[in-house]
Amino acid sequence: MPEDRLFRFLAKLDTAKIHYRLGRSRDDTVMVEAHVPGERWEIEFFEDGEIEVEIFRSDGSLRGADALEDLFRRFSD
């Protein structure tokens, strides 16, 4: 069953002490957001058993509060 893969994956994250959150962005998926230093992984488990993985990497640079204006300038309607 597809949900078996999800539960086995969560158990592996727990064993490895990798922080994660569960969420949903689509009706037919459960998303696991795994957080490790410098990276965030989005792993989506689909109802039909398919798995999609997207990895976001940080270059390590930090910005100040002025970066928040850029956020709204670029992504507000």
Buried (B, 14 or more C-beta within 10 A) or exposed (E): EEEEEBEEBBEEBEEEEEEBEEEEEEEEBBBBBBEEEEEEBBBBBEEEEEBEEEEEEEEEEEEEEEEEEEEEEEEEE
